[in-house]
Amino acid sequence: MPIVTIQQGPRDTELKRDLVKRVTDAFVDAYGVPAESVQVWIHEVPADSWGAAGRLTADR
């Protein structure tokens, strides 16, 4: 059973719904597994709780 973890900043529910569908479809196509076996976990991190290139994402 594939488990996919996505770490990202907050997004609206409709965008996440579309993302989960697309990721699931990719695993179904690539591995030939049933969609029911694919789990997608979205971990949303606030912009003031992560950074890149030495700066908080919130400061960009």
Biotite code that builds the C-alpha atoms (Angstrom):
import biotite.structure as struc

atoms = struc.array([
    struc.Atom([0.000, 0.000, 0.000], chain_id="A", res_id=1, res_name="MET", atom_name="CA", element="C"),
    struc.Atom([1.673, 3.268, -1.099], chain_id="A", res_id=2, res_name="PRO", atom_name="CA", element="C"),
    struc.Atom([1.659, 6.064, 1.461], chain_id="A", res_id=3, res_name="ILE", atom_name="CA", element="C"),
    struc.Atom([2.530, 9.525, 0.153], chain_id="A", res_id=4, res_name="VAL", atom_name="CA", element="C"),
    struc.Atom([3.310, 12.382, 2.548], chain_id="A", res_id=5, res_name="THR", atom_name="CA", element="C"),
    struc.Atom([3.131, 15.924, 1.231], chain_id="A", res_id=6, res_name="ILE", atom_name="CA", element="C"),
    struc.Atom([4.502, 18.759, 3.314], chain_id="A", res_id=7, res_name="GLN", atom_name="CA", element="C"),
    struc.Atom([3.352, 22.187, 2.236], chain_id="A", res_id=8, res_name="GLN", atom_name="CA", element="C"),
    struc.Atom([1.984, 25.511, 3.332], chain_id="A", res_id=9, res_name="GLY", atom_name="CA", element="C"),
    struc.Atom([-1.758, 25.815, 3.850], chain_id="A", res_id=10, res_name="PRO", atom_name="CA", element="C"),
    struc.Atom([-3.939, 25.471, 0.752], chain_id="A", res_id=11, res_name="ARG", atom_name="CA", element="C"),
    struc.Atom([-7.706, 25.496, 0.317], chain_id="A", res_id=12, res_name="ASP", atom_name="CA", element="C"),
    struc.Atom([-9.677, 22.262, 0.399], chain_id="A", res_id=13, res_name="THR", atom_name="CA", element="C"),
    struc.Atom([-10.487, 22.224, -3.314], chain_id="A", res_id=14, res_name="GLU", atom_name="CA", element="C"),
    struc.Atom([-6.795, 22.379, -4.267], chain_id="A", res_id=15, res_name="LEU", atom_name="CA", element="C"),
    struc.Atom([-5.974, 19.576, -1.825], chain_id="A", res_id=16, res_name="LYS", atom_name="CA", element="C"),
    struc.Atom([-8.848, 17.480, -3.153], chain_id="A", res_id=17, res_name="ARG", atom_name="CA", element="C"),
    struc.Atom([-7.449, 17.821, -6.684], chain_id="A", res_id=18, res_name="ASP", atom_name="CA", element="C"),
    struc.Atom([-3.901, 17.054, -5.516], chain_id="A", res_id=19, res_name="LEU", atom_name="CA", element="C"),
    struc.Atom([-4.970, 13.858, -3.722], chain_id="A", res_id=20, res_name="VAL", atom_name="CA", element="C"),
    struc.Atom([-6.828, 12.699, -6.841], chain_id="A", res_id=21, res_name="LYS", atom_name="CA", element="C"),
    struc.Atom([-3.861, 13.370, -9.116], chain_id="A", res_id=22, res_name="ARG", atom_name="CA", element="C"),
    struc.Atom([-1.336, 11.706, -6.805], chain_id="A", res_id=23, res_name="VAL", atom_name="CA", element="C"),
    struc.Atom([-3.602, 8.676, -6.434], chain_id="A", res_id=24, res_name="THR", atom_name="CA", element="C"),
    struc.Atom([-4.083, 8.437, -10.203], chain_id="A", res_id=25, res_name="ASP", atom_name="CA", element="C"),
    struc.Atom([-0.307, 8.605, -10.720], chain_id="A", res_id=26, res_name="ALA", atom_name="CA", element="C"),
    struc.Atom([0.246, 5.610, -8.436], chain_id="A", res_id=27, res_name="PHE", atom_name="CA", element="C"),
    struc.Atom([-2.579, 3.692, -10.059], chain_id="A", res_id=28, res_name="VAL", atom_name="CA", element="C"),
    struc.Atom([-1.058, 4.346, -13.500], chain_id="A", res_id=29, res_name="ASP", atom_name="CA", element="C"),
    struc.Atom([2.573, 3.735, -12.514], chain_id="A", res_id=30, res_name="ALA", atom_name="CA", element="C"),
    struc.Atom([2.189, 0.736, -10.209], chain_id="A", res_id=31, res_name="TYR", atom_name="CA", element="C"),
    struc.Atom([-1.126, -0.752, -11.283], chain_id="A", res_id=32, res_name="GLY", atom_name="CA", element="C"),
    struc.Atom([-2.430, -0.709, -7.713], chain_id="A", res_id=33, res_name="VAL", atom_name="CA", element="C"),
    struc.Atom([-6.071, -0.110, -6.832], chain_id="A", res_id=34, res_name="PRO", atom_name="CA", element="C"),
    struc.Atom([-6.894, 3.478, -5.891], chain_id="A", res_id=35, res_name="ALA", atom_name="CA", element="C"),
    struc.Atom([-8.212, 2.233, -2.546], chain_id="A", res_id=36, res_name="GLU", atom_name="CA", element="C"),
    struc.Atom([-4.699, 1.169, -1.563], chain_id="A", res_id=37, res_name="SER", atom_name="CA", element="C"),
    struc.Atom([-3.133, 4.619, -2.021], chain_id="A", res_id=38, res_name="VAL", atom_name="CA", element="C"),
    struc.Atom([-3.001, 6.877, 1.027], chain_id="A", res_id=39, res_name="GLN", atom_name="CA", element="C"),
    struc.Atom([-2.061, 10.551, 0.747], chain_id="A", res_id=40, res_name="VAL", atom_name="CA", element="C"),
    struc.Atom([-1.239, 12.501, 3.895], chain_id="A", res_id=41, res_name="TRP", atom_name="CA", element="C"),
    struc.Atom([-1.016, 16.276, 3.709], chain_id="A", res_id=42, res_name="ILE", atom_name="CA", element="C"),
    struc.Atom([0.948, 17.949, 6.468], chain_id="A", res_id=43, res_name="HIS", atom_name="CA", element="C"),
    struc.Atom([0.406, 21.703, 6.343], chain_id="A", res_id=44, res_name="GLU", atom_name="CA", element="C"),
    struc.Atom([3.038, 23.883, 7.942], chain_id="A", res_id=45, res_name="VAL", atom_name="CA", element="C"),
    struc.Atom([2.407, 27.573, 8.647], chain_id="A", res_id=46, res_name="PRO", atom_name="CA", element="C"),
    struc.Atom([4.698, 29.987, 6.776], chain_id="A", res_id=47, res_name="ALA", atom_name="CA", element="C"),
    struc.Atom([6.227, 31.135, 10.064], chain_id="A", res_id=48, res_name="ASP", atom_name="CA", element="C"),
    struc.Atom([7.246, 27.574, 10.952], chain_id="A", res_id=49, res_name="SER", atom_name="CA", element="C"),
    struc.Atom([9.559, 26.742, 8.058], chain_id="A", res_id=50, res_name="TRP", atom_name="CA", element="C"),
    struc.Atom([12.226, 28.392, 6.008], chain_id="A", res_id=51, res_name="GLY", atom_name="CA", element="C"),
    struc.Atom([14.495, 28.103, 3.009], chain_id="A", res_id=52, res_name="ALA", atom_name="CA", element="C"),
    struc.Atom([17.749, 29.784, 2.037], chain_id="A", res_id=53, res_name="ALA", atom_name="CA", element="C"),
    struc.Atom([18.168, 31.129, 5.566], chain_id="A", res_id=54, res_name="GLY", atom_name="CA", element="C"),
    struc.Atom([14.830, 32.951, 5.716], chain_id="A", res_id=55, res_name="ARG", atom_name="CA", element="C"),
    struc.Atom([11.400, 32.122, 7.061], chain_id="A", res_id=56, res_name="LEU", atom_name="CA", element="C"),
    struc.Atom([8.894, 31.529, 4.318], chain_id="A", res_id=57, res_name="THR", atom_name="CA", element="C"),
    struc.Atom([6.659, 34.138, 6.003], chain_id="A", res_id=58, res_name="ALA", atom_name="CA", element="C"),
    struc.Atom([9.348, 36.777, 5.412], chain_id="A", res_id=59, res_name="ASP", atom_name="CA", element="C"),
    struc.Atom([9.476, 36.343, 1.661], chain_id="A", res_id=60, res_name="ARG", atom_name="CA", element="C"),
])
